[in-house]
Amino acid sequence: MENIKQLLDKEVQNRNSIDELSLDKPDPLIIAKRYNNEWISLICALFAYGNAGQIVKFLNSLDFDLLDSSEQIISKNLQDKYYRFQKNVDVINIFIAIHRLKQKSSLEDIFLKGYKKQNSVLDGILTIIQSIQEINPYISYGYKFLISKEPKLDKNGNIKLIGNSPYKRYNMFLRWMVRDDNLDMGLWKNVSKKDLILPLDTHTFKVGQKLGLLNRKTYDLKSAVLITEQLKKFDPNDPMRYDFAIYRIGQEKIDITNL
């Protein structure tokens, strides 16, 4: 695996540049870094599914100052906003949920309530999902898709790896918050980089298989954890330093034999 590590280390070095975040290379992190705010970053991450260019276009159309306005003003000013599975009422309700949560706590503190139990980012993700549901118990397909289902638990109360989605959008958000380089923002100081899990999407899933980092064919949370464990062999303290490079290899359809 040493040759794979050398390949990825080189790609990480090449990709760790603000030049990687441009309209020519769209990524929701472009919008998140513009504001450098945990709440806005969460919204950017939650809408990060589908075509990257369309994601950035939609996020660029949002007025995030509304998060500090009244719920009436939020509702009035988001009437024309919708994205794929989310109708305007779903967009309005996620803004309202974030608006309410902001009045009560920091997002990091909400996350830490779950994370600190076992230093598990999955427990922290569960706490965020539950907090959003509790603060605004609105129900629709689009809203539920946006905030994600609560992870399934085993009989001991632990989050199952098989049968749960990879929680790509939340894990990507955590990478933004916890890591600090030319790409990620590092706004959170109380979560260890070594505990992060790969934000597994179709690109990182396929590239992970091609690189021999994953032998499973199932796209689920267990696959995300298994790739993460392999990356920890390359860097036990910061395995997610490889995520963006692996993602770009897949997104740009780069032939890894030419790297």
C-alpha positions in Angstrom: 0.0 0.0 0.0 3.0 2.3 0.2 2.7 3.2 -3.5 -0.9 4.2 -2.9 0.1 6.4 0.0 2.7 8.1 -2.1 0.2 8.7 -4.9 -2.4 10.2 -2.5 0.2 12.2 -0.6 1.2 13.8 -3.9 -2.4 14.5 -4.8 -3.1 16.0 -1.4 -0.2 18.4 -1.8 -1.4 19.4 -5.3 -5.0 19.9 -4.2 -4.4 21.8 -0.9 -4.9 25.1 -2.6 -7.6 27.8 -2.6 -7.4 27.5 -6.4 -9.3 24.2 -6.1 -12.4 26.2 -5.0 -13.6 28.2 -8.0 -16.6 28.3 -10.3 -14.5 26.2 -12.7 -14.2 23.6 -10.0 -17.5 24.0 -8.1 -17.8 22.7 -4.6 -20.2 23.8 -1.8 -17.2 24.7 0.3 -16.8 27.8 -1.9 -19.9 29.2 -0.3 -19.2 27.9 3.2 -15.7 29.6 3.2 -17.2 32.9 2.1 -19.0 33.1 5.4 -16.8 31.1 7.7 -19.7 30.3 10.0 -20.7 26.9 11.4 -24.5 27.4 10.9 -24.2 28.6 7.3 -21.7 25.8 6.6 -24.2 23.2 7.9 -26.8 24.5 5.5 -24.3 24.4 2.6 -23.5 20.8 3.5 -27.1 19.6 3.8 -27.8 20.8 0.3 -24.7 19.3 -1.1 -26.2 16.5 -3.2 -26.5 16.3 -6.9 -24.5 18.2 -9.5 -21.8 20.3 -7.9 -22.4 23.3 -10.2 -26.1 23.3 -9.4 -25.4 23.0 -5.7 -23.2 26.1 -5.8 -25.7 28.0 -7.9 -28.5 27.3 -5.4 -26.4 28.2 -2.4 -25.2 31.3 -4.0 -28.8 32.4 -4.4 -29.6 32.2 -0.6 -29.6 35.1 1.7 -28.0 33.8 4.9 -28.6 37.0 6.7 -32.2 35.7 7.1 -30.9 33.3 9.8 -30.8 36.4 12.1 -34.2 37.7 11.0 -37.7 36.8 12.3 -39.5 33.6 11.2 -42.0 35.8 9.4 -39.3 37.5 7.3 -37.7 34.1 6.6 -40.9 32.7 5.3 -41.6 35.8 3.2 -38.2 35.9 1.6 -37.7 32.2 0.7 -41.0 31.7 -1.2 -39.1 31.3 -4.5 -36.4 29.0 -3.3 -36.4 25.3 -4.0 -33.8 22.7 -4.8 -34.3 19.2 -6.2 -36.3 17.3 -3.5 -36.8 20.4 -1.4 -39.8 22.6 -2.1 -39.8 26.2 -0.9 -41.6 25.2 2.3 -38.7 22.8 3.1 -36.1 25.5 2.5 -38.0 27.8 4.7 -38.3 25.2 7.5 -34.6 24.4 7.6 -33.8 28.1 7.9 -36.4 28.4 10.7 -34.8 25.4 12.5 -31.3 26.8 12.3 -32.6 30.2 13.3 -34.2 28.7 16.5 -31.1 26.6 17.3 -28.8 29.6 17.0 -30.8 31.3 19.8 -30.0 28.4 22.2 -26.5 27.1 21.7 -23.5 26.9 19.4 -23.6 24.1 16.9 -20.4 22.8 18.2 -21.8 22.5 21.7 -24.8 20.6 20.3 -22.5 18.2 18.5 -20.2 17.7 21.6 -23.1 16.5 23.7 -23.1 13.3 21.6 -19.5 13.2 20.6 -18.1 13.3 24.1 -19.8 10.1 25.1 -17.4 7.9 23.2 -15.4 10.3 21.0 -17.8 9.2 18.3 -18.6 11.6 15.4 -21.6 9.4 14.7 -23.1 10.1 18.1 -22.5 13.8 17.5 -24.3 13.6 14.1 -27.2 11.9 15.8 -27.4 14.7 18.3 -27.5 17.3 15.5 -30.3 15.5 13.7 -32.3 15.1 16.8 -31.9 18.7 17.7 -33.1 19.9 14.3 -36.1 17.6 14.6 -37.0 18.7 18.1 -36.6 22.4 17.5 -38.8 22.3 14.3 -40.8 19.1 14.1 -41.9 19.8 10.5 -42.5 16.7 8.4 -42.2 16.3 4.6 -40.2 14.1 2.3 -38.0 16.9 1.2 -37.3 18.1 4.7 -36.6 14.6 6.0 -34.3 13.9 3.1 -32.4 17.2 3.8 -31.7 16.6 7.5 -31.4 12.8 7.1 -33.0 10.0 9.1 -31.7 9.2 12.5 -29.2 6.4 12.4 -30.4 2.9 13.4 -29.2 1.6 16.7 -28.3 -1.9 17.9 -29.7 -3.4 21.1 -26.9 -1.8 23.1 -27.7 1.6 21.8 -24.7 1.8 19.4 -25.1 3.1 15.9 -25.2 0.3 13.4 -22.6 0.3 10.6 -24.6 -2.0 8.3 -28.1 -0.7 7.3 -27.3 3.0 7.8 -26.3 5.6 5.1 -22.7 6.9 5.1 -24.0 10.3 6.3 -21.8 11.9 3.6 -23.1 15.4 4.0 -22.6 15.5 7.8 -19.2 13.9 7.6 -18.2 16.4 5.0 -19.4 19.3 7.2 -17.3 17.9 10.1 -14.2 17.8 7.9 -14.8 21.5 7.1 -15.2 22.3 10.8 -12.5 20.2 12.3 -9.6 20.3 9.8 -7.7 23.5 9.1 -5.7 23.9 5.9 -6.1 25.9 2.7 -9.4 24.1 2.1 -11.0 23.3 5.4 -11.9 26.0 7.9 -11.0 24.5 11.3 -13.7 26.4 13.2 -14.1 23.7 15.9 -11.3 23.1 18.3 -12.8 20.4 20.6 -13.1 17.5 18.1 -10.1 15.4 17.1 -9.2 15.0 13.5 -8.5 11.3 14.1 -12.1 10.6 14.8 -13.4 11.9 11.5 -15.1 9.5 9.0 -14.7 9.7 5.2 -17.7 11.6 3.6 -18.4 8.6 1.3 -20.1 9.5 -2.0 -20.2 7.9 -5.4 -16.8 9.4 -6.3 -14.9 8.4 -3.2 -16.6 5.0 -3.1 -15.5 4.1 -6.7 -12.0 5.5 -6.3 -11.6 3.7 -2.9 -12.4 0.4 -4.6 -10.0 1.1 -7.5 -7.2 2.0 -5.0 -7.8 -1.2 -3.0 -9.0 0.7 0.0 -12.3 -1.0 0.0 -13.4 -4.5 -1.0 -17.1 -4.2 -0.2 -19.7 -3.5 -2.9 -22.3 -2.0 -0.5 -22.5 1.8 -0.3 -23.2 2.2 3.5 -21.8 3.5 6.7 -19.6 0.4 7.2 -17.9 1.1 3.9 -17.2 4.7 5.0 -15.6 3.4 8.2 -13.6 0.7 6.5 -12.0 3.2 4.0 -11.4 5.5 7.0 -9.5 2.7 8.8 -7.3 2.2 5.7 -6.6 5.9 5.5 -5.6 5.9 9.2 -2.7 3.6 8.2 -1.4 6.4 6.1 -2.1 9.1 8.7 -3.5 8.0 12.0 -3.9 11.5 13.3 -5.5 13.1 10.2 -7.0 10.4 7.9 -9.4 12.9 6.3 -6.6 14.9 4.8 -7.0 12.5 1.8 -10.7 13.0 1.3 -10.7 16.0 -1.0 -8.0 14.5 -3.2 -9.8 11.2 -3.5 -13.0 13.1 -4.3 -11.4 15.2 -7.0 -9.9 12.1 -8.6 -13.3 10.6 -9.0 -15.1 13.8 -9.9 -12.6 14.7 -12.6 -12.5 11.0 -13.8 -8.7 10.9 -13.5 -7.1 7.7 -14.5 -5.2 6.7 -11.3 -2.7 4.7 -13.4 -1.5 8.0 -14.8 -1.0 9.7 -11.4 
